[in-house]
């Protein structure tokens, strides 16, 4: 039997995509009443919070609010310290990776860090070519700049234990935006966590707030900061 999990969903301006996700997560808690969901709002300027409040059915589905847009990993870090279950799972607000993979890999939740891998799955073929190339280039940069040999560091499925060692790791994370995935993986490796790569289906959804034009350069610059972590 797998451990109970806290699912963290970072949100920023997701009013159009969050209703479908809430429908799926309502059903998830129906079937998994010992799990919990934390919606960590990163200063949304639309009706994301109102949508969550109106559509969620369970007290296990909680909302964490931030008045400012500090960044995805700031929202994740804040939510981590509010989790109450023995394992934590990161998913995106569009549920491009379905929570069913929590059960698929539940028997592997024994203290290791699980990193989702989208490549090789049919779902990745739905991704626009420009975004796929950008993802591949970024992962190559992670290999050469940071030294992490990870094929898919940005996959929206990560699972890890909630314990004192992981709390210490989260206390060290400085990157607040999208490159926080890379810092998380590097710090986990340096702290001796065993990392397992698990294949997931990736159902690309339009409407992401991630902009290649806006975010690619800041993400690349952040790699040089992460490179110096020892």
DRENDRENVO-271534 format. One record per residue (C-alpha): x negated, y, z negated; residue number from 0. Coordinates in nm, 3 decimals, padded with zeros to 5 digits. Last residue first. Layout:
{node {X Y Z} NUM} ...
***
This chain:
{node {-02.828 02.272 00.374} 229} {node {-02.602 02.515 00.556} 228} {node {-02.801 02.711 00.817} 227} {node {-02.615 02.563 01.116} 226} {node {-02.286 02.681 00.968} 225} {node {-02.391 03.042 01.031} 224} {node {-02.495 02.962 01.387} 223} {node {-02.167 02.777 01.440} 222} {node {-01.972 03.088 01.336} 221} {node {-02.096 03.267 01.646} 220} {node {-01.935 03.000 01.866} 219} {node {-01.603 03.032 01.686} 218} {node {-01.614 03.413 01.713} 217} {node {-01.683 03.376 02.091} 216} {node {-01.401 03.127 02.161} 215} {node {-01.131 03.306 01.956} 214} {node {-00.990 03.588 02.167} 213} {node {-01.033 03.463 02.523} 212} {node {-00.964 03.101 02.433} 211} {node {-00.655 03.206 02.238} 210} {node {-00.525 02.993 01.951} 209} {node {-00.170 03.103 01.866} 208} {node {-00.041 02.784 02.030} 207} {node {00.279 02.817 02.233} 206} {node {00.267 02.505 02.450} 205} {node {00.252 02.164 02.286} 204} {node {-00.002 01.889 02.357} 203} {node {00.099 01.544 02.233} 202} {node {-00.225 01.388 02.108} 201} {node {-00.229 01.018 02.032} 200} {node {-00.478 00.926 01.763} 199} {node {-00.803 00.731 01.751} 198} {node {-00.980 00.707 01.416} 197} {node {-01.334 00.821 01.335} 196} {node {-01.457 00.720 00.991} 195} {node {-01.667 00.943 00.770} 194} {node {-01.840 00.825 00.453} 193} {node {-01.881 01.117 00.218} 192} {node {-02.241 01.181 00.116} 191} {node {-02.230 01.547 00.020} 190} {node {-02.422 01.648 00.332} 189} {node {-02.169 01.467 00.553} 188} {node {-01.873 01.631 00.383} 187} {node {-02.047 01.969 00.412} 186} {node {-02.098 01.919 00.786} 185} {node {-01.740 01.802 00.843} 184} {node {-01.588 02.093 00.649} 183} {node {-01.815 02.346 00.820} 182} {node {-01.708 02.215 01.160} 181} {node {-01.337 02.222 01.076} 180} {node {-01.381 02.574 00.935} 179} {node {-01.465 02.682 01.289} 178} {node {-01.102 02.787 01.330} 177} {node {-01.096 03.063 01.071} 176} {node {-01.195 03.119 00.710} 175} {node {-01.553 02.991 00.714} 174} {node {-01.686 03.002 00.357} 173} {node {-01.632 02.649 00.229} 172} {node {-01.813 02.597 -00.103} 171} {node {-01.513 02.552 -00.332} 170} {node {-01.370 02.309 -00.079} 169} {node {-01.674 02.084 -00.128} 168} {node {-01.645 02.100 -00.507} 167} {node {-01.279 02.002 -00.477} 166} {node {-01.388 01.710 -00.261} 165} {node {-01.620 01.587 -00.535} 164} {node {-01.356 01.641 -00.802} 163} {node {-01.097 01.433 -00.616} 162} {node {-00.835 01.476 -00.347} 161} {node {-00.939 01.214 -00.095} 160} {node {-00.963 01.287 00.278} 159} {node {-00.751 01.283 00.591} 158} {node {-00.803 01.484 00.908} 157} {node {-00.569 01.506 01.204} 156} {node {-00.552 01.824 01.413} 155} {node {-00.860 01.728 01.622} 154} {node {-01.114 02.012 01.617} 153} {node {-01.430 01.804 01.553} 152} {node {-01.374 01.576 01.853} 151} {node {-01.683 01.388 01.969} 150} {node {-01.883 01.440 01.651} 149} {node {-02.262 01.421 01.660} 148} {node {-02.320 01.712 01.425} 147} {node {-02.647 01.895 01.483} 146} {node {-02.510 02.244 01.421} 145} {node {-02.629 02.410 01.742} 144} {node {-02.670 02.112 01.977} 143} {node {-02.385 01.888 01.866} 142} {node {-02.145 02.169 01.775} 141} {node {-02.221 02.332 02.109} 140} {node {-02.128 02.009 02.285} 139} {node {-01.802 02.007 02.090} 138} {node {-01.735 02.362 02.205} 137} {node {-01.799 02.269 02.568} 136} {node {-01.556 01.976 02.548} 135} {node {-01.288 02.190 02.386} 134} {node {-01.333 02.464 02.646} 133} {node {-01.306 02.205 02.923} 132} {node {-00.981 02.071 02.778} 131} {node {-00.843 02.423 02.734} 130} {node {-00.915 02.512 03.097} 129} {node {-00.769 02.183 03.223} 128} {node {-00.439 02.231 03.044} 127} {node {-00.381 01.948 02.793} 126} {node {-00.140 01.676 02.904} 125} {node {-00.428 01.437 02.972} 124} {node {-00.511 01.440 02.600} 123} {node {-00.192 01.249 02.533} 122} {node {-00.312 00.947 02.732} 121} {node {-00.576 00.868 02.469} 120} {node {-00.947 00.839 02.547} 119} {node {-01.022 01.156 02.358} 118} {node {-00.794 01.250 02.071} 117} {node {-01.022 01.152 01.780} 116} {node {-00.892 01.202 01.427} 115} {node {-01.140 01.226 01.141} 114} {node {-01.088 01.009 00.833} 113} {node {-01.293 01.098 00.523} 112} {node {-01.351 00.800 00.294} 111} {node {-01.227 00.744 -00.060} 110} {node {-00.998 00.449 00.002} 109} {node {-00.762 00.580 00.265} 108} {node {-00.842 00.315 00.526} 107} {node {-00.526 00.114 00.449} 106} {node {-00.320 00.420 00.539} 105} {node {-00.454 00.433 00.894} 104} {node {-00.130 00.360 01.083} 103} {node {00.075 00.499 00.793} 102} {node {-00.082 00.843 00.813} 101} {node {-00.079 00.801 01.191} 100} {node {00.299 00.835 01.173} 99} {node {00.241 01.203 01.089} 98} {node {00.245 01.280 01.463} 97} {node {-00.056 01.455 01.616} 96} {node {00.074 01.753 01.814} 95} {node {00.270 01.819 01.496} 94} {node {00.336 02.177 01.615} 93} {node {00.234 02.316 01.275} 92} {node {-00.100 02.134 01.284} 91} {node {-00.183 01.842 01.055} 90} {node {-00.428 01.805 00.766} 89} {node {-00.387 01.506 00.534} 88} {node {-00.477 01.504 00.164} 87} {node {-00.506 01.195 -00.056} 86} {node {-00.444 01.143 -00.428} 85} {node {-00.136 01.364 -00.444} 84} {node {-00.094 01.697 -00.625} 83} {node {-00.202 01.956 -00.370} 82} {node {-00.223 02.318 -00.487} 81} {node {-00.604 02.341 -00.461} 80} {node {-00.586 02.217 -00.103} 79} {node {-00.333 02.486 -00.010} 78} {node {-00.579 02.772 -00.055} 77} {node {-00.845 02.591 00.149} 76} {node {-00.599 02.521 00.429} 75} {node {-00.479 02.883 00.446} 74} {node {-00.838 03.012 00.447} 73} {node {-00.908 02.752 00.710} 72} {node {-00.643 02.891 00.943} 71} {node {-00.743 03.256 00.907} 70} {node {-00.707 03.564 00.686} 69} {node {-00.376 03.683 00.832} 68} {node {-00.240 03.880 00.537} 67} {node {00.048 03.858 00.291} 66} {node {-00.015 03.495 00.215} 65} {node {00.264 03.255 00.121} 64} {node {00.258 02.893 00.010} 63} {node {00.574 02.699 00.084} 62} {node {00.662 02.356 -00.055} 61} {node {00.829 02.048 00.091} 60} {node {00.859 01.799 -00.197} 59} {node {01.172 01.991 -00.302} 58} {node {01.335 01.840 00.007} 57} {node {01.566 01.957 00.284} 56} {node {01.363 02.208 00.486} 55} {node {01.559 02.404 00.744} 54} {node {01.643 02.742 00.589} 53} {node {01.320 02.791 00.394} 52} {node {01.104 02.676 00.682} 51} {node {01.277 02.900 00.935} 50} {node {01.263 03.198 00.700} 49} {node {00.891 03.143 00.652} 48} {node {00.820 03.137 01.026} 47} {node {01.035 03.444 01.097} 46} {node {00.766 03.656 01.264} 45} {node {00.463 03.841 01.128} 44} {node {00.298 03.534 00.980} 43} {node {00.047 03.608 00.703} 42} {node {-00.124 03.269 00.694} 41} {node {00.164 03.054 00.573} 40} {node {00.054 02.735 00.401} 39} {node {00.335 02.482 00.443} 38} {node {00.263 02.213 00.184} 37} {node {00.427 01.875 00.243} 36} {node {00.461 01.605 -00.024} 35} {node {00.448 01.226 -00.032} 34} {node {00.625 01.005 -00.289} 33} {node {00.957 01.027 -00.103} 32} {node {00.817 00.856 00.210} 31} {node {01.117 00.762 00.429} 30} {node {01.327 01.071 00.356} 29} {node {01.000 01.265 00.330} 28} {node {00.920 01.174 00.690} 27} {node {01.271 01.253 00.809} 26} {node {01.239 01.605 00.669} 25} {node {00.892 01.617 00.827} 24} {node {01.027 01.541 01.174} 23} {node {01.301 01.805 01.147} 22} {node {01.048 02.048 01.001} 21} {node {00.822 01.996 01.303} 20} {node {01.107 02.064 01.542} 19} {node {01.191 02.387 01.357} 18} {node {00.822 02.496 01.345} 17} {node {00.770 02.556 01.716} 16} {node {00.955 02.883 01.778} 15} {node {00.895 03.038 01.434} 14} {node {00.525 02.948 01.439} 13} {node {00.368 03.290 01.382} 12} {node {00.083 03.151 01.169} 11} {node {00.120 02.825 00.982} 10} {node {-00.122 02.585 00.811} 9} {node {00.049 02.247 00.751} 8} {node {-00.106 02.051 00.462} 7} {node {00.029 01.699 00.403} 6} {node {-00.022 01.576 00.046} 5} {node {-00.048 01.200 00.042} 4} {node {00.066 00.906 -00.170} 3} {node {-00.184 00.619 -00.154} 2} {node {-00.146 00.336 00.099} 1} {node {00.000 00.000 00.000} 0} 
***
